[in-house]
Amino acid sequence: AQSVTQLDSHVSVSEGTPVLLRCNYSSSYSPSLFWYVQHPNKGLQLLLKYTSAATLVKGINGFEAEFKKSETSFHLTKPSAHMSDAAEYFCVVIRGSQGNLIFGKGTKLSVKP
Amino acid sequence: NAGVTQTPKFRVLKTGQSMTLLCAQDMNHEYMYWYRQDPGMGLRLIHYSVGEGTTAKGEVPDGYNVSRLKKQNFLLGLESAAPSQTSVYFCASTNAAEGGGSSYEQYFGPGTRLTVT
């Protein structure tokens, strides 16, 4: 069955430094993977998605993620963190043909000035 | 377009009371979903619908019922609320993609914060 594991529950970076949020997936076939972001007291917004095209996926706000089949990973990165990036980030995999999303437990990103 | 809207935004219930959460979307999406979000748990799927008049159970369906009488609306009901149902509830919708899988970007509503005392 499809699942995702977010390896860090909390990541803290300084403004201007790189961001790395880690996600490993488990899937018996080529998965569709997403990263969503949730700002405090807000709904969820799609950052980017991987659907078996290019392995390096670019998203909004300068984020990108690389699908690595050999490592079963889909880590989210950004070269330079902004204060506005402080939020909770969810790695998500699709299960089944009806679009059911399976969420990781989330990584809270803090950005220090 | 308003996208996905949820009513109400906040609600406090006493144990044993009932209520219905309303989700509406104006994007003509076929698929709609209800999730609950609890601290440290991510979002978990309660029920979903792949079309008007159809519903199915998700990961955590117990204590909830749903109905999809109109394509644009998806209702989540709690018949007898329990403190364990204190959570933030999110509705989402998406289009069905021909061939499945690749276009399942879900659009989320702003959430309903429910407290059961």
Boltz contact constraints between the chains, C-beta under 6 A:
constraints:
  - contact:
      token1: [A, 32]
      token2: [B, 101]
      max_distance: 6.0
  - contact:
      token1: [A, 43]
      token2: [B, 108]
      max_distance: 6.0
  - contact:
      token1: [A, 43]
      token2: [B, 109]
      max_distance: 6.0
  - contact:
      token1: [A, 43]
      token2: [B, 110]
      max_distance: 6.0
  - contact:
      token1: [A, 43]
      token2: [B, 111]
      max_distance: 6.0
  - contact:
      token1: [A, 44]
      token2: [B, 108]
      max_distance: 6.0
  - contact:
      token1: [A, 46]
      token2: [B, 105]
      max_distance: 6.0
  - contact:
      token1: [A, 51]
      token2: [B, 102]
      max_distance: 6.0
  - contact:
      token1: [A, 90]
      token2: [B, 42]
      max_distance: 6.0
  - contact:
      token1: [A, 94]
      token2: [B, 104]
      max_distance: 6.0
  - contact:
      token1: [A, 97]
      token2: [B, 100]
      max_distance: 6.0
  - contact:
      token1: [A, 98]
      token2: [B, 50]
      max_distance: 6.0
  - contact:
      token1: [A, 99]
      token2: [B, 31]
      max_distance: 6.0
  - contact:
      token1: [A, 99]
      token2: [B, 94]
      max_distance: 6.0
  - contact:
      token1: [A, 99]
      token2: [B, 104]
      max_distance: 6.0
  - contact:
      token1: [A, 100]
      token2: [B, 45]
      max_distance: 6.0
  - contact:
      token1: [A, 103]
      token2: [B, 42]
      max_distance: 6.0
  - contact:
      token1: [A, 103]
      token2: [B, 43]
      max_distance: 6.0
  - contact:
      token1: [A, 104]
      token2: [B, 42]
      max_distance: 6.0
  - contact:
      token1: [A, 105]
      token2: [B, 40]
      max_distance: 6.0
  - contact:
      token1: [A, 105]
      token2: [B, 42]
      max_distance: 6.0
  - contact:
      token1: [A, 106]
      token2: [B, 42]
      max_distance: 6.0
